[in-house]
Amino acid sequence: MHKGDEKINYKNNKVRVSAFGVIVTFILLILGCIAFTLPWWDGPPNESLTLGIFIITSIPLILLPLGLFLYAFIRMWPIVVIDEKGLHRSLLGKFFKKNLLWEEIVCIRNIRTLGSAVMWTFFSKSDITGMGVGRCRLRRDNVYLMYSDKLQSLVTRYYGKAIETDNKAK
């Protein structure tokens, strides 16, 4: 295999955990910033109330959306590279790196979330049969991704076994 071929293959094997949550929380953060600065567009309101308003409105309009965005960015923005060795997850290529080799994987399951059409694929070093999405996400030995046809084809190509699916939402 040539160097150029390896790079093309690497790009084709990338799957993002889920961009949807990050995009939604980013929009909430922008809307919160706009709502936070709205009273000051015509100049500061009453000077004695400015500090109080600043403190009271910064929590729900800035700090909460910022916290949600950072949480979503860390949990949902990482890219997982799937290859013949296994799964390799990292955030921005440098942070929160995790490798899961095919030999270490005991269970691969598709699990639907309750009240949603979203399905998540979990790769685990231990048996997660019968567990819900929330409990599976909290386990440190799991790597999870939002289900997609691309993910299904990559797993079939490199893992060679069918992915078990829980048909009922948990």
FIDRENRO-648028 format. One record per residue: residue number from 1; x, y, z of N, C-alpha, C in turn. Coordinates in steps of 0.1 Angstrom, whole numbers, plus 5000, padded with zeros to 4 digits. Each point is the difference from the previous one (the first is absolute). Layout:
BEGIN
+-----+------+------+------+-------+-------+-------+------+------+------+
!   i ! n_xx ! n_yy ! n_zz ! ca_xx ! ca_yy ! ca_zz ! c_xx ! c_yy ! c_zz !
+-----+------+------+------+-------+-------+-------+------+------+------+
! NUM !    X !    Y !    Z !     X !     Y !     Z !    X !    Y !    Z !
...
+-----+------+------+------+-------+-------+-------+------+------+------+
//
This chain:
BEGIN
+-----+------+------+------+-------+-------+-------+------+------+------+
!   i ! n_xx ! n_yy ! n_zz ! ca_xx ! ca_yy ! ca_zz ! c_xx ! c_yy ! c_zz !
+-----+------+------+------+-------+-------+-------+------+------+------+
!   1 ! 5008 ! 4988 ! 5000 !  4992 !  5012 !  5000 ! 5009 ! 5012 ! 5000 !
!   2 ! 4997 ! 5010 ! 4992 !  5007 !  5012 !  4999 ! 4996 ! 5010 ! 5011 !
!   3 ! 5008 ! 5010 ! 5003 !  4997 !  5010 !  5010 ! 4987 ! 5007 ! 4997 !
!   4 ! 4998 ! 5004 ! 4987 !  4988 !  5007 !  4996 ! 4988 ! 4992 ! 5002 !
!   5 ! 5001 ! 4987 ! 4997 !  4988 !  4991 !  5002 ! 4996 ! 4999 ! 5014 !
!   6 ! 5010 ! 4999 ! 5009 !  4997 !  4999 !  5014 ! 4992 ! 5013 ! 5005 !
!   7 ! 5004 ! 5011 ! 4996 !  4994 !  5013 !  5004 ! 4985 ! 5000 ! 4995 !
!   8 ! 4997 ! 4996 ! 4988 !  4987 !  5000 !  4995 ! 4991 ! 4990 ! 5008 !
!   9 ! 5006 ! 4989 ! 5003 !  4993 !  4989 !  5008 ! 4996 ! 5006 ! 5013 !
!  10 ! 5010 ! 5007 ! 5006 !  4998 !  5006 !  5014 ! 4988 ! 5009 ! 5000 !
!  11 ! 4999 ! 5009 ! 4990 !  4989 !  5009 !  4999 ! 4987 ! 4994 ! 4998 !
!  12 ! 5000 ! 4989 ! 4993 !  4987 !  4993 !  4997 ! 4995 ! 4992 ! 5013 !
!  13 ! 5009 ! 4998 ! 5009 !  4997 !  4992 !  5012 ! 4996 ! 5008 ! 5012 !
!  14 ! 4999 ! 5013 ! 4998 !  4996 !  5009 !  5012 ! 4985 ! 5001 ! 5001 !
!  15 ! 4996 ! 4999 ! 5013 !  4986 !  5002 !  5003 ! 4999 ! 5009 ! 5013 !
!  16 ! 4992 ! 5010 ! 4999 !  4999 !  5009 !  5012 ! 4989 ! 4994 ! 5009 !
!  17 ! 5002 ! 5001 ! 5013 !  4991 !  4995 !  5010 ! 4986 ! 5005 ! 4997 !
!  18 ! 4998 ! 5013 ! 5000 !  4987 !  5006 !  4997 ! 5002 ! 5015 ! 4999 !
!  19 ! 4998 ! 5006 ! 4989 !  5001 !  5015 !  4999 ! 4987 ! 5007 ! 5004 !
!  20 ! 4989 ! 4993 ! 5000 !  4987 !  5006 !  5003 ! 5000 ! 5007 ! 5013 !
!  21 ! 5004 ! 4994 ! 5011 !  4999 !  5005 !  5013 ! 5009 ! 5013 ! 5002 !
!  22 ! 5012 ! 4999 ! 4993 !  5009 !  5011 !  5001 ! 4994 ! 5013 ! 4993 !
!  23 ! 4994 ! 4997 ! 4988 !  4994 !  5011 !  4992 ! 4989 ! 5007 ! 5008 !
!  24 ! 4991 ! 4991 ! 5006 !  4988 !  5006 !  5007 ! 5005 ! 5008 ! 5012 !
!  25 ! 5010 ! 4995 ! 5008 !  5004 !  5007 !  5012 ! 5008 ! 5013 ! 4996 !
!  26 ! 5007 ! 5000 ! 4988 !  5006 !  5012 !  4995 ! 4990 ! 5011 ! 4997 !
!  27 ! 4989 ! 4996 ! 4993 !  4989 !  5009 !  4997 ! 4994 ! 5006 ! 5013 !
!  28 ! 4998 ! 4991 ! 5010 !  4995 !  5005 !  5013 ! 5010 ! 5010 ! 5006 !
!  29 ! 5012 ! 4998 ! 4999 !  5010 !  5009 !  5006 ! 5000 ! 5013 ! 4993 !
!  30 ! 4999 ! 5000 ! 4986 !  4999 !  5013 !  4993 ! 4987 ! 5007 ! 5003 !
!  31 ! 4989 ! 4993 ! 5001 !  4987 !  5007 !  5004 ! 5001 ! 5005 ! 5014 !
!  32 ! 5007 ! 4993 ! 5009 !  5001 !  5005 !  5014 ! 5009 ! 5013 ! 5000 !
!  33 ! 5010 ! 5000 ! 4992 !  5009 !  5012 !  4999 ! 4992 ! 5012 ! 4995 !
!  34 ! 4992 ! 4998 ! 4990 !  4992 !  5011 !  4994 ! 4990 ! 5005 ! 5011 !
!  35 ! 4993 ! 4990 ! 5006 !  4990 !  5004 !  5011 ! 5007 ! 5007 ! 5011 !
!  36 ! 5012 ! 4996 ! 5004 !  5008 !  5006 !  5011 ! 5004 ! 5015 ! 4997 !
!  37 ! 5004 ! 5002 ! 4987 !  5004 !  5014 !  4997 ! 4989 ! 5009 ! 4995 !
!  38 ! 4988 ! 4995 ! 4998 !  4989 !  5007 !  4995 ! 4997 ! 5013 ! 5008 !
!  39 ! 4999 ! 4999 ! 5014 !  4997 !  5012 !  5007 ! 5011 ! 5011 ! 4999 !
!  40 ! 5012 ! 4997 ! 4996 !  5011 !  5010 !  5000 ! 5001 ! 5005 ! 4986 !
!  41 ! 4992 ! 4997 ! 4990 !  5001 !  5005 !  4987 ! 4998 ! 5015 ! 4999 !
!  42 ! 4991 ! 5005 ! 5009 !  4997 !  5014 !  5000 ! 5008 ! 5007 ! 5011 !
!  43 ! 5010 ! 4994 ! 5005 !  5008 !  5006 !  5011 ! 4996 ! 4992 ! 5013 !
!  44 ! 5008 ! 5002 ! 5010 !  4997 !  4993 !  5013 ! 4987 ! 5004 ! 5006 !
!  45 ! 4993 ! 4990 ! 5006 !  4988 !  5004 !  5007 ! 5004 ! 5008 ! 5013 !
!  46 ! 4992 ! 5000 ! 5010 !  5002 !  5007 !  5012 ! 5014 ! 4994 ! 5006 !
!  47 ! 5009 ! 5010 ! 5003 !  5014 !  4996 !  5004 ! 5000 ! 4992 ! 5013 !
!  48 ! 4991 ! 5002 ! 5009 !  5000 !  4993 !  5013 ! 4995 ! 4985 ! 4998 !
!  49 ! 4992 ! 4998 ! 4989 !  4995 !  4987 !  4998 ! 5009 ! 4992 ! 4990 !
!  50 ! 5009 ! 5006 ! 4994 !  5008 !  4994 !  4990 ! 5008 ! 4988 ! 5005 !
!  51 ! 5006 ! 5000 ! 5011 !  5008 !  4989 !  5005 ! 4990 ! 4989 ! 5004 !
!  52 ! 4989 ! 5003 ! 5006 !  4990 !  4990 !  5004 ! 4994 ! 4993 ! 4987 !
!  53 ! 4997 ! 5008 ! 4990 !  4994 !  4994 !  4988 ! 5011 ! 4992 ! 4993 !
!  54 ! 5012 ! 5005 ! 5000 !  5011 !  4992 !  4994 ! 5002 ! 4986 ! 5007 !
!  55 ! 5000 ! 5000 ! 5013 !  5002 !  4987 !  5007 ! 4988 ! 4991 ! 4998 !
!  56 ! 4988 ! 5005 ! 5002 !  4988 !  4992 !  4999 ! 4998 ! 4995 ! 4986 !
!  57 ! 5002 ! 5008 ! 4989 !  4997 !  4995 !  4987 ! 5012 ! 4992 ! 4994 !
!  58 ! 5012 ! 5002 ! 5005 !  5011 !  4992 !  4994 ! 4999 ! 4985 ! 5003 !
!  59 ! 4994 ! 4996 ! 5011 !  4999 !  4986 !  5003 ! 4991 ! 4993 ! 4990 !
!  60 ! 4988 ! 5003 ! 4998 !  4991 !  4993 !  4990 ! 5003 ! 5003 ! 4985 !
!  61 ! 5005 ! 5012 ! 4998 !  5002 !  5003 !  4986 ! 5014 ! 4998 ! 4994 !
!  62 ! 5010 ! 4999 ! 5009 !  5014 !  4998 !  4995 ! 5006 ! 4987 ! 5006 !
!  63 ! 5001 ! 5000 ! 5013 !  5007 !  4989 !  5007 ! 4993 ! 4986 ! 4997 !
!  64 ! 4987 ! 4999 ! 5001 !  4994 !  4987 !  4997 ! 5001 ! 4995 ! 4986 !
!  65 ! 4998 ! 5009 ! 4990 !  5002 !  4996 !  4986 ! 5015 ! 4997 ! 4997 !
!  66 ! 5009 ! 5007 ! 5006 !  5014 !  4998 !  4999 ! 5004 ! 4986 ! 5005 !
!  67 ! 4995 ! 4997 ! 5012 !  5003 !  4987 !  5006 ! 4994 ! 4989 ! 4992 !
!  68 ! 4988 ! 5001 ! 4995 !  4994 !  4990 !  4991 ! 5008 ! 4998 ! 4987 !
!  69 ! 5004 ! 5011 ! 4995 !  5008 !  5000 !  4987 ! 5013 ! 4992 ! 5003 !
!  70 ! 5007 ! 5004 ! 5010 !  5013 !  4993 !  5003 ! 4998 ! 4985 ! 5003 !
!  71 ! 4990 ! 4997 ! 5007 !  4997 !  4986 !  5003 ! 4997 ! 4992 ! 4987 !
!  72 ! 4992 ! 5006 ! 4991 !  4996 !  4994 !  4987 ! 5013 ! 4999 ! 4991 !
!  73 ! 5008 ! 5011 ! 5000 !  5012 !  5000 !  4992 ! 5009 ! 4989 ! 5004 !
!  74 ! 5002 ! 4998 ! 5013 !  5010 !  4989 !  5005 ! 4994 ! 4986 ! 4997 !
!  75 ! 4987 ! 4999 ! 5002 !  4994 !  4986 !  4999 ! 4996 ! 4996 ! 4986 !
!  76 ! 4996 ! 5010 ! 4992 !  4994 !  4997 !  4987 ! 5008 ! 5004 ! 4988 !
!  77 ! 5010 ! 5009 ! 5001 !  5008 !  5005 !  4989 ! 5011 ! 4991 ! 4996 !
!  78 ! 5005 ! 4991 ! 5008 !  5012 !  4992 !  4997 ! 4998 ! 4992 ! 4987 !
!  79 ! 5011 ! 4997 ! 4993 !  4999 !  4992 !  4988 ! 5006 ! 4986 ! 5003 !
!  80 ! 4993 ! 4990 ! 4995 !  5005 !  4986 !  5002 ! 5004 ! 4995 ! 4986 !
!  81 ! 5013 ! 4995 ! 5000 !  5005 !  4994 !  4988 ! 4999 ! 4985 ! 5002 !
!  82 ! 4994 ! 4994 ! 4990 !  4998 !  4985 !  5000 ! 5009 ! 4994 ! 4990 !
!  83 ! 5008 ! 4991 ! 5004 !  5010 !  4993 !  4991 ! 5001 ! 4985 ! 5003 !
!  84 ! 5009 ! 4993 ! 4994 !  5002 !  4986 !  5002 ! 5005 ! 4997 ! 5014 !
!  85 ! 5005 ! 5009 ! 5008 !  5005 !  4998 !  5014 ! 4988 ! 5002 ! 5010 !
!  86 ! 4991 ! 5009 ! 4997 !  4990 !  5003 !  5009 ! 4994 ! 5014 ! 4999 !
!  87 ! 4996 ! 5006 ! 5011 !  4995 !  5014 !  5000 ! 5010 ! 5009 ! 5007 !
!  88 ! 5001 ! 5012 ! 4995 !  5009 !  5009 !  5006 ! 4993 ! 5014 ! 5001 !
!  89 ! 4996 ! 5004 ! 5012 !  4993 !  5012 !  5003 ! 5008 ! 5011 ! 5005 !
!  90 ! 4998 ! 5012 ! 4995 !  5008 !  5012 !  5005 ! 4992 ! 5012 ! 4997 !
!  91 ! 5002 ! 5010 ! 5009 !  4994 !  5014 !  4998 ! 5011 ! 5009 ! 4994 !
!  92 ! 4997 ! 5005 ! 4988 !  5009 !  5009 !  4993 ! 5014 ! 4993 ! 4998 !
!  93 ! 5000 ! 4987 ! 5000 !  5012 !  4992 !  4997 ! 5010 ! 5000 ! 5011 !
!  94 ! 4998 ! 5006 ! 5011 !  5010 !  5001 !  5011 ! 4994 ! 4997 ! 5014 !
!  95 ! 4988 ! 5002 ! 5002 !  4994 !  4999 !  5014 ! 4991 ! 4988 ! 5001 !
!  96 ! 4999 ! 4995 ! 5012 !  4990 !  4990 !  5004 ! 5002 ! 4988 ! 4990 !
!  97 ! 5012 ! 4996 ! 4998 !  5003 !  4989 !  4991 ! 4996 ! 4986 ! 5007 !
!  98 ! 4994 ! 4992 ! 4991 !  4997 !  4986 !  5005 ! 5001 ! 4991 ! 4989 !
!  99 ! 5006 ! 4988 ! 5002 !  5001 !  4990 !  4990 ! 4993 ! 4988 ! 5005 !
! 100 ! 4992 ! 4993 ! 4991 !  4993 !  4988 !  5003 ! 5003 ! 4990 ! 4989 !
! 101 ! 5008 ! 4990 ! 5003 !  5004 !  4990 !  4990 ! 4988 ! 4990 ! 4998 !
! 102 ! 5000 ! 4994 ! 4988 !  4989 !  4991 !  4997 ! 5000 ! 4988 ! 5009 !
! 103 ! 5012 ! 4996 ! 5004 !  5002 !  4988 !  5009 ! 4994 ! 5003 ! 5014 !
! 104 ! 5000 ! 5013 ! 5004 !  4995 !  5004 !  5013 ! 4985 ! 5001 ! 5001 !
! 105 ! 4994 ! 5001 ! 4988 !  4985 !  5003 !  5000 ! 4993 ! 4987 ! 5003 !
! 106 ! 4991 ! 5001 ! 5010 !  4992 !  4988 !  5003 ! 4986 ! 5002 ! 4994 !
! 107 ! 4995 ! 5012 ! 5000 !  4986 !  5002 !  4995 ! 4999 ! 5013 ! 4992 !
! 108 ! 4993 ! 4999 ! 4989 !  4996 !  5011 !  4991 ! 4985 ! 5000 ! 4999 !
! 109 ! 4994 ! 5011 ! 5005 !  4985 !  5000 !  4999 ! 4995 ! 5014 ! 4995 !
! 110 ! 4989 ! 4999 ! 4993 !  4993 !  5012 !  4996 ! 4988 ! 5001 ! 5010 !
! 111 ! 4999 ! 5012 ! 5007 !  4990 !  5002 !  5010 ! 4993 ! 5013 ! 4996 !
! 112 ! 4986 ! 4999 ! 5000 !  4992 !  5012 !  4998 ! 4998 ! 5008 ! 5013 !
! 113 ! 4999 ! 5013 ! 4999 !  4996 !  5008 !  5011 ! 4985 ! 5001 ! 5002 !
! 114 ! 4996 ! 5001 ! 5012 !  4986 !  5000 !  5003 ! 4993 ! 5013 ! 4995 !
! 115 ! 4989 ! 4999 ! 4993 !  4993 !  5011 !  4995 ! 5007 ! 5007 ! 4988 !
! 116 ! 5009 ! 4993 ! 4993 !  5007 !  5006 !  4989 ! 5003 ! 4990 ! 4990 !
! 117 ! 5002 ! 5004 ! 4988 !  5004 !  4991 !  4989 ! 5015 ! 4998 ! 4999 !
! 118 ! 5007 ! 5007 ! 5009 !  5015 !  4999 !  4999 ! 5005 ! 4986 ! 5005 !
! 119 ! 5009 ! 4994 ! 4993 !  5006 !  4988 !  5004 ! 5015 ! 5002 ! 5002 !
! 120 ! 5005 ! 4995 ! 5011 !  5015 !  5001 !  5003 ! 5006 ! 4986 ! 4999 !
! 121 ! 5012 ! 5000 ! 4995 !  5008 !  4988 !  4999 ! 5011 ! 5000 ! 5011 !
! 122 ! 5000 ! 4990 ! 5009 !  5009 !  4999 !  5011 ! 5010 ! 4989 ! 4997 !
! 123 ! 5013 ! 5003 ! 5002 !  5011 !  4990 !  5000 ! 5005 ! 4998 ! 5014 !
! 124 ! 5000 ! 4988 ! 5005 !  5003 !  4999 !  5014 ! 5009 ! 4988 ! 5003 !
! 125 ! 5009 ! 5002 ! 5010 !  5009 !  4989 !  5005 ! 4992 ! 4991 ! 5009 !
! 126 ! 4988 ! 5003 ! 5004 !  4992 !  4991 !  5008 ! 4986 ! 4998 ! 4995 !
! 127 ! 4992 ! 4991 ! 5005 !  4987 !  4997 !  4995 ! 4991 ! 5012 ! 5004 !
! 128 ! 4993 ! 5006 ! 4991 !  4990 !  5011 !  5002 ! 4986 ! 4996 ! 4997 !
! 129 ! 4998 ! 4987 ! 4998 !  4986 !  4995 !  4996 ! 4990 ! 5005 ! 5011 !
! 130 ! 4989 ! 5005 ! 4995 !  4989 !  5004 !  5009 ! 5002 ! 5014 ! 5006 !
! 131 ! 5011 ! 5007 ! 4998 !  5003 !  5013 !  5006 ! 4994 ! 5011 ! 4991 !
! 132 ! 4996 ! 5011 ! 5006 !  4995 !  5011 !  4993 ! 5011 ! 5009 ! 4995 !
! 133 ! 4997 ! 5010 ! 4992 !  5010 !  5009 !  4994 ! 5007 ! 5008 ! 5011 !
! 134 ! 4993 ! 5005 ! 5010 !  5006 !  5008 !  5011 ! 5010 ! 4992 ! 5007 !
! 135 ! 4997 ! 4988 ! 5004 !  5010 !  4991 !  5008 ! 5012 ! 4997 ! 4991 !
! 136 ! 4997 ! 4997 ! 4987 !  5011 !  4996 !  4992 ! 5010 ! 5012 ! 4997 !
! 137 ! 4994 ! 5012 ! 4999 !  5009 !  5012 !  4998 ! 5009 ! 5003 ! 5012 !
! 138 ! 4995 ! 4996 ! 5012 !  5008 !  5003 !  5012 ! 5012 ! 4990 ! 5002 !
! 139 ! 4999 ! 4989 ! 4993 !  5011 !  4990 !  5002 ! 5013 ! 5005 ! 4993 !
! 140 ! 5011 ! 4999 ! 5007 !  5013 !  5005 !  4994 ! 5006 ! 4991 ! 4990 !
! 141 ! 4995 ! 4987 ! 4999 !  5006 !  4991 !  4991 ! 4992 ! 5000 ! 4986 !
! 142 ! 4991 ! 5009 ! 4998 !  4992 !  5001 !  4988 ! 5005 ! 5011 ! 4991 !
! 143 ! 4998 ! 4998 ! 4987 !  5001 !  5010 !  4990 ! 4986 ! 5000 ! 4993 !
! 144 ! 4994 ! 5012 ! 4999 !  4987 !  5000 !  4993 ! 4999 ! 5010 ! 4989 !
! 145 ! 4992 ! 4997 ! 4991 !  4998 !  5009 !  4988 ! 4985 ! 5000 ! 4996 !
! 146 ! 4995 ! 5011 ! 4994 !  4987 !  5000 !  4995 ! 5000 ! 4991 ! 4988 !
! 147 ! 4990 ! 4991 ! 4999 !  4999 !  4990 !  4989 ! 4999 ! 5007 ! 4986 !
! 148 ! 5007 ! 4995 ! 4991 !  4999 !  5004 !  4986 ! 5003 ! 4989 ! 4991 !
! 149 ! 4997 ! 5001 ! 4987 !  5003 !  4989 !  4990 ! 5015 ! 4999 ! 4998 !
! 150 ! 5007 ! 5011 ! 5001 !  5014 !  5000 !  4998 ! 5007 ! 4992 ! 5012 !
! 151 ! 4995 ! 5003 ! 5012 !  5005 !  4992 !  5011 ! 4997 ! 4986 ! 4999 !
! 152 ! 4988 ! 4996 ! 4996 !  4997 !  4986 !  4998 ! 5009 ! 4993 ! 4990 !
! 153 ! 5003 ! 5007 ! 4989 !  5008 !  4994 !  4989 ! 5015 ! 4998 ! 5005 !
! 154 ! 5005 ! 5010 ! 5008 !  5013 !  4999 !  5005 ! 5002 ! 4989 ! 5010 !
! 155 ! 4990 ! 4999 ! 5009 !  5001 !  4989 !  5010 ! 4999 ! 4986 ! 4993 !
! 156 ! 4991 ! 4999 ! 4990 !  4999 !  4988 !  4993 ! 5013 ! 4996 ! 4992 !
! 157 ! 5006 ! 5010 ! 4995 !  5012 !  4998 !  4992 ! 5012 ! 4995 ! 5009 !
! 158 ! 5001 ! 5007 ! 5012 !  5012 !  4997 !  5008 ! 4997 ! 4990 ! 5011 !
! 159 ! 4989 ! 5000 ! 5006 !  4996 !  4991 !  5011 ! 4996 ! 4987 ! 4995 !
! 160 ! 4992 ! 5000 ! 4990 !  4995 !  4988 !  4993 ! 4988 ! 4993 ! 5006 !
! 161 ! 4995 ! 5005 ! 5011 !  4989 !  4994 !  5007 ! 4988 ! 5010 ! 5000 !
! 162 ! 4988 ! 4994 ! 5001 !  4988 !  5009 !  5000 ! 4999 ! 5007 ! 5013 !
! 163 ! 4994 ! 5012 ! 5000 !  4998 !  5008 !  5012 ! 4987 ! 4996 ! 5005 !
! 164 ! 4999 ! 4997 ! 5013 !  4987 !  4997 !  5007 ! 4993 ! 5013 ! 5002 !
! 165 ! 4986 ! 4999 ! 4998 !  4992 !  5012 !  5001 ! 4989 ! 4997 ! 5011 !
! 166 ! 4999 ! 5009 ! 5009 !  4988 !  5000 !  5010 ! 4989 ! 5007 ! 4993 !
! 167 ! 4989 ! 4993 ! 4997 !  4989 !  5006 !  4993 ! 4992 ! 5009 ! 5009 !
! 168 ! 5000 ! 4998 ! 5012 !  4992 !  5008 !  5009 ! 5008 ! 5011 ! 5006 !
! 169 ! 4994 ! 5012 ! 5001 !  5008 !  5012 !  5006 ! 5001 ! 4998 ! 5015 !
! 170 ! 5012 ! 5005 ! 5005 !  5003 !  4999 !  5014 ! 5003 ! 5014 ! 5005 !
+-----+------+------+------+-------+-------+-------+------+------+------+
//
